[in-house]
Amino acid sequence: MPIDPGTHVGPVALRVTDLDRSRDFYSDALGLQALDGGDGVARMSADGDRALVELDARESAGGAPAPPRATGLFHLALLYPSRAALGRGVQRVLDAGAGLDGASDHLVSEAVYLHDPDGNGIEIYHDRPREQWPPPAPGQSVAIDTIPLDLGEILAEAAETNGGADPGTVMGHVHLKVSDLERSIAFYRDALGLDLQAQLGPQAAFLAAGGYHHHVGINVWHSRGGGPPPPGSAGLAWFVLELPSLDALAETGRALRDAGHEVDEHNGTFAVRDPDGIALRLRAS
């Protein structure tokens, strides 16, 4: 059964090796503010209310980045509310002295890539209006491509950067490194109920609720046949999918159990692991 179309991505939790260093990076380069901090955890927000990224050093302090072939996080993706907001975000990254890994026009969105001090991948992007999305190829629901992006045009739309991230910034999607693409598609589509929006052959797939281009991306570019990162290393701890109601949450929990997956419930949050052991939390927004 398809997941509720109002489903979206919530906070993403990262294991980091130096909490102060990571908190400074997400504050200085991305303009996020710490809602709280202590006991090895800092929750970072764009609007001073909702956490977008949780930084956790309790088990990984002094550790190492995840190996490149390990399954887990490819990148988290912060969605800015406009092209101008993205331009201000890119300028803030540059002003903070953080390097960029690339910039791409994906037809449905414009995206800029970087990484945090532990090598955790980050995308900052804005969406084109859906009426401007090009028609998909036969057999696909969304047209996604990767072509060069003119960063000068993005930066030209930025007025002066302010002291923080645009408060309309949300977590747009997560992109995961998995070991077996078809096995992961079977979990995220057939068990969880996301729609398969596009697939790049045997290498990558993009899944979503409600016709979005993707809430979850999965790929085997570097991780085919790989395993999880060693204990104590940096990387993805868990991510959240938020459903619009308790009824929708309960329905998705039943679907996962019916598909043979173990679902733990605690304080209204359902916890499940995908076939690679990547931790996913489901809750009502």
C-alpha positions as CSV (number, residue, x, y, z in Angstrom):
1,M,0.0,0.0,0.0
2,P,1.4,3.4,-0.9
3,I,2.6,5.5,2.0
4,D,0.6,8.7,2.8
5,P,1.3,11.3,0.1
6,G,1.9,13.9,2.9
7,T,5.0,12.1,4.1
8,H,8.2,14.0,4.2
9,V,11.7,13.8,5.6
10,G,12.4,14.9,9.2
11,P,15.6,15.3,11.2
12,V,18.8,13.4,10.2
13,A,21.1,12.3,13.0
14,L,24.9,12.0,12.4
15,R,27.6,10.4,14.4
16,V,30.5,12.9,14.6
17,T,34.0,12.6,16.1
18,D,34.3,16.1,17.6
19,L,31.0,17.7,18.7
20,D,32.4,21.3,19.1
21,R,34.0,21.2,15.6
22,S,30.9,19.9,14.0
23,R,28.6,22.3,15.8
24,D,30.8,25.2,14.6
25,F,30.8,23.9,11.1
26,Y,27.0,23.6,10.9
27,S,26.7,27.0,12.5
28,D,29.3,28.9,10.5
29,A,29.0,27.3,7.1
30,L,25.3,26.5,7.0
31,G,23.9,29.1,9.4
32,L,22.1,26.6,11.6
33,Q,21.7,27.3,15.3
34,A,22.0,24.9,18.2
35,L,18.7,24.4,20.0
36,D,20.5,22.7,22.8
37,G,23.8,21.0,23.5
38,G,25.2,18.8,26.1
39,D,26.0,15.2,27.0
40,G,27.6,14.8,23.5
41,V,24.6,15.8,21.4
42,A,23.6,19.1,19.6
43,R,20.4,19.6,17.7
44,M,20.7,22.1,14.9
45,S,17.9,24.2,13.5
46,A,17.2,26.8,10.8
47,D,14.2,28.4,12.4
48,G,15.0,28.1,16.1
49,D,12.2,25.6,16.6
50,R,12.5,22.4,14.6
51,A,15.7,20.3,14.6
52,L,17.0,19.5,11.1
53,V,20.3,17.8,12.0
54,E,21.3,16.1,15.2
55,L,25.0,15.8,15.9
56,D,25.9,12.9,18.2
57,A,29.4,12.3,19.5
58,R,28.5,9.9,22.3
59,E,29.7,6.8,20.6
60,S,32.0,8.2,18.0
61,A,34.1,10.9,19.7
62,G,37.7,10.5,18.6
63,G,36.7,8.0,15.9
64,A,37.3,8.0,12.2
65,P,35.1,8.8,9.1
66,A,33.1,6.0,7.7
67,P,35.1,4.0,5.0
68,P,34.2,5.0,1.4
69,R,32.7,1.6,0.5
70,A,30.6,1.4,3.7
71,T,26.8,1.6,3.5
72,G,25.1,4.5,5.1
73,L,24.9,8.2,4.2
74,F,25.7,9.5,0.7
75,H,24.4,12.9,1.7
76,L,21.6,14.7,3.6
77,A,19.9,17.4,1.6
78,L,18.8,20.8,3.0
79,L,16.0,22.3,0.9
80,Y,16.0,26.1,0.6
81,P,12.8,27.9,-0.1
82,S,14.0,29.8,-3.2
83,R,16.9,30.3,-5.6
84,A,17.9,33.5,-3.8
85,A,18.0,31.6,-0.5
86,L,20.2,29.0,-2.1
87,G,22.5,31.7,-3.4
88,R,22.8,33.2,0.1
89,G,23.5,29.7,1.4
90,V,26.3,29.1,-1.1
91,Q,27.8,32.5,-0.3
92,R,27.8,31.6,3.4
93,V,29.6,28.4,2.8
94,L,32.2,30.2,0.7
95,D,32.6,33.0,3.3
96,A,33.2,30.3,6.0
97,G,36.0,28.9,4.0
98,A,34.3,25.5,3.5
99,G,35.1,24.0,0.1
100,L,32.5,22.9,-2.4
101,D,32.5,19.4,-3.9
102,G,30.3,20.2,-6.9
103,A,27.2,21.9,-8.3
104,S,24.6,20.3,-10.5
105,D,21.4,21.1,-12.4
106,H,19.1,18.0,-11.9
107,L,16.3,19.5,-14.1
108,V,13.8,19.4,-11.1
109,S,16.3,21.1,-8.8
110,E,19.6,23.0,-8.6
111,A,22.0,21.6,-6.1
112,V,25.4,22.4,-4.5
113,Y,27.5,19.7,-2.7
114,L,29.9,19.8,0.2
115,H,30.9,17.7,3.2
116,D,31.3,18.3,6.9
117,P,34.5,17.8,8.9
118,D,33.8,14.0,9.2
119,G,33.2,13.5,5.5
120,N,29.4,13.3,5.9
121,G,28.0,14.4,2.5
122,I,25.7,17.5,2.4
123,E,23.6,18.8,-0.5
124,I,22.0,22.3,-0.4
125,Y,19.4,22.9,-3.1
126,H,16.2,24.5,-4.2
127,D,13.4,23.0,-6.2
128,R,12.1,24.3,-9.5
129,P,8.3,24.7,-9.5
130,R,6.7,21.3,-10.5
131,E,5.1,22.9,-13.6
132,Q,8.6,23.5,-14.9
133,W,9.7,19.9,-14.4
134,P,10.4,18.3,-17.8
135,P,8.4,15.3,-18.9
136,P,9.9,12.0,-17.9
137,A,11.2,9.3,-20.2
138,P,9.0,6.2,-20.7
139,G,9.0,4.0,-17.7
140,Q,10.0,6.9,-15.3
141,S,7.8,9.1,-13.2
142,V,10.3,12.0,-12.9
143,A,13.0,13.3,-15.2
144,I,16.2,13.5,-13.3
145,D,19.6,14.3,-14.8
146,T,23.0,15.7,-13.8
147,I,24.3,18.6,-15.9
148,P,26.6,21.4,-15.0
149,L,25.2,24.3,-12.9
150,D,26.3,27.9,-13.3
151,L,27.2,28.9,-9.8
152,G,27.7,32.4,-10.9
153,E,24.0,32.7,-11.7
154,I,23.0,31.3,-8.3
155,L,25.3,33.6,-6.4
156,A,24.1,36.6,-8.5
157,E,20.6,36.1,-6.9
158,A,22.0,36.4,-3.4
159,A,21.6,39.6,-1.6
160,E,23.8,40.1,1.5
161,T,24.0,37.0,3.7
162,N,22.4,37.4,7.0
163,G,23.5,35.8,10.3
164,G,21.7,32.5,9.9
165,A,20.1,30.0,7.5
166,D,16.8,30.9,5.9
167,P,14.1,29.9,8.4
168,G,12.1,28.2,5.7
169,T,14.9,25.7,5.2
170,V,13.8,22.1,5.7
171,M,15.3,18.6,5.2
172,G,14.4,17.8,1.6
173,H,15.7,14.3,1.2
174,V,18.4,11.8,2.2
175,H,20.6,9.8,-0.2
176,L,21.9,6.5,1.0
177,K,24.7,4.2,0.0
178,V,23.4,0.6,-0.1
179,S,24.9,-2.8,-0.9
180,D,22.2,-4.2,-3.2
181,L,20.0,-1.8,-5.2
182,E,17.1,-4.1,-6.0
183,R,16.9,-5.4,-2.4
184,S,16.7,-1.8,-1.2
185,I,14.1,-0.9,-3.7
186,A,12.0,-3.8,-2.5
187,F,12.2,-2.4,1.1
188,Y,11.6,1.3,0.4
189,R,8.9,0.7,-2.3
190,D,7.2,-2.6,-1.6
191,A,7.4,-2.6,2.2
192,L,7.5,1.1,3.2
193,G,5.3,2.2,0.4
194,L,7.3,5.0,-1.4
195,D,6.8,5.4,-5.1
196,L,9.8,4.6,-7.4
197,Q,10.1,7.9,-9.3
198,A,13.2,7.2,-11.4
199,Q,15.9,4.6,-11.7
200,L,19.4,4.9,-13.3
201,G,19.8,1.4,-14.4
202,P,21.4,-0.9,-11.8
203,Q,23.2,2.0,-10.1
204,A,20.7,4.3,-8.4
205,A,17.0,4.9,-7.7
206,F,14.9,7.7,-6.4
207,L,11.8,7.1,-4.3
208,A,9.2,9.5,-2.8
209,A,5.7,10.2,-1.5
210,G,3.2,12.5,-3.0
211,G,4.8,12.8,-6.5
212,Y,8.0,14.5,-5.2
213,H,11.2,13.8,-7.2
214,H,12.7,12.0,-4.2
215,H,12.6,11.8,-0.5
216,V,15.0,8.8,-0.4
217,G,17.8,8.3,-2.9
218,I,19.8,5.0,-3.0
219,N,22.9,4.1,-4.9
220,V,25.6,1.4,-5.2
221,W,28.2,3.6,-6.9
222,H,30.8,2.9,-4.2
223,S,29.0,0.5,-1.9
224,R,27.9,-2.5,-4.0
225,G,28.4,-5.5,-1.8
226,G,29.7,-3.4,1.0
227,G,28.9,-3.6,4.7
228,P,28.1,-1.1,7.5
229,P,30.8,1.2,8.9
230,P,32.9,0.0,11.9
231,P,31.5,0.7,15.3
232,G,32.6,4.1,16.6
233,S,33.0,5.7,13.2
234,A,31.3,8.8,12.0
235,G,28.3,8.6,9.7
236,L,24.6,8.3,9.6
237,A,23.0,7.3,12.9
238,W,19.3,7.5,11.8
239,F,16.9,9.6,9.8
240,V,13.2,10.3,10.2
241,L,10.2,10.1,7.9
242,E,7.3,12.2,9.2
243,L,3.7,11.1,8.3
244,P,0.8,13.5,8.5
245,S,-1.3,11.6,11.0
246,L,-1.3,8.9,13.7
247,D,-3.5,6.8,11.4
248,A,-1.1,7.1,8.6
249,L,1.8,6.1,10.9
250,A,-0.1,3.1,12.2
251,E,-0.9,2.0,8.7
252,T,2.7,2.2,7.6
253,G,3.8,0.3,10.7
254,R,1.3,-2.5,9.9
255,A,2.6,-2.7,6.3
256,L,6.1,-3.0,7.4
257,R,5.2,-5.8,9.9
258,D,3.1,-7.6,7.2
259,A,6.2,-7.5,5.0
260,G,8.2,-9.3,7.7
261,H,10.2,-6.4,9.1
262,E,10.7,-5.9,12.8
263,V,9.2,-2.6,14.0
264,D,9.9,-1.3,17.5
265,E,7.5,1.3,19.0
266,H,8.6,3.8,21.7
267,N,6.8,7.0,22.7
268,G,4.9,7.2,19.4
269,T,7.9,6.6,17.2
270,F,8.3,3.5,15.1
271,A,11.9,2.3,14.5
272,V,12.9,-0.1,11.7
273,R,16.1,-1.0,9.8
274,D,16.4,-1.3,6.1
275,P,18.2,-4.4,4.6
276,D,21.6,-2.8,5.2
277,G,20.8,-2.0,8.8
278,I,20.3,1.7,8.2
279,A,18.1,3.0,11.0
280,L,14.8,4.7,10.0
281,R,12.4,6.3,12.4
282,L,8.7,7.0,11.6
283,R,6.6,9.4,13.5
284,A,3.5,11.6,13.0
285,S,4.3,15.2,12.3
